[in-house]
Amino acid sequence: MWNTRSVQLNVRLPQDIAAEAEEVQRSDPDFLSRIIQYGLTRRAIYHSLREVEQRDTPVTALPADSAPGFLQP
């Protein structure tokens, strides 16, 4: 399906979550790998969709005299 490779990650977690992650890593490393893969995939999709949204949203320019902070007499 995909070409894969291993990476070494070091993260700082709250102690209770870190202990749980270590236990999962010992008992079912494939599960932990799938969780991380799922999270990173969601993040990549989110960023991709945000880029498309920002690219497709027209920027409307305000006339100079109606810009915020402009004092009209």
C-alpha positions as CSV (number, residue, x, y, z in Angstrom):
1,M,0.0,0.0,0.0
2,W,2.6,2.6,1.1
3,N,6.3,2.7,1.3
4,T,7.2,3.0,4.9
5,R,10.2,3.6,7.1
6,S,10.7,3.8,10.8
7,V,11.3,7.0,12.7
8,Q,12.3,7.6,16.3
9,L,10.1,10.1,18.1
10,N,10.6,11.7,21.5
11,V,7.6,13.5,23.0
12,R,6.9,15.0,26.4
13,L,3.6,13.9,27.8
14,P,1.9,14.3,31.1
15,Q,3.1,11.4,33.4
16,D,-0.2,9.5,33.4
17,I,-0.5,9.6,29.6
18,A,3.2,8.7,29.2
19,A,2.8,5.7,31.4
20,E,-0.2,4.6,29.4
21,A,1.7,5.1,26.1
22,E,4.6,3.1,27.4
23,E,2.3,0.2,28.4
24,V,0.6,0.2,25.0
25,Q,4.1,0.3,23.3
26,R,5.1,-2.8,25.3
27,S,1.9,-4.7,24.9
28,D,0.8,-3.7,21.3
29,P,3.4,-1.6,19.4
30,D,1.4,-2.0,16.2
31,F,-1.6,-0.4,17.8
32,L,0.4,2.6,19.0
33,S,1.9,2.9,15.5
34,R,-1.6,2.9,14.0
35,I,-2.8,5.6,16.4
36,I,0.1,7.9,15.5
37,Q,-0.4,7.2,11.8
38,Y,-4.1,8.0,12.1
39,G,-3.4,11.3,14.0
40,L,-0.7,12.4,11.5
41,T,-2.9,11.5,8.6
42,R,-5.8,13.6,10.0
43,R,-3.4,16.5,10.6
44,A,-2.1,16.3,7.0
45,I,-5.7,16.2,5.6
46,Y,-6.7,19.2,7.8
47,H,-3.8,21.3,6.7
48,S,-4.4,20.3,3.0
49,L,-8.1,21.3,3.3
50,R,-7.1,24.6,5.0
51,E,-4.7,25.5,2.2
52,V,-7.4,24.8,-0.4
53,E,-9.9,26.9,1.6
54,Q,-7.5,29.8,1.9
55,R,-6.6,29.6,-1.7
56,D,-10.2,29.6,-2.8
57,T,-11.5,32.3,-0.5
58,P,-11.2,35.7,-2.2
59,V,-9.7,38.4,-0.2
60,T,-11.9,41.5,-0.3
61,A,-10.0,44.8,-0.1
62,L,-11.6,47.7,1.8
63,P,-11.3,51.2,0.3
64,A,-8.6,53.1,2.1
65,D,-11.0,55.5,3.7
66,S,-13.1,52.7,5.3
67,A,-10.2,50.8,6.8
68,P,-10.4,50.1,10.5
69,G,-8.9,52.9,12.5
70,F,-9.4,55.5,9.9
71,L,-11.1,58.5,11.4
72,Q,-13.6,60.2,9.2
73,P,-14.4,63.9,9.7
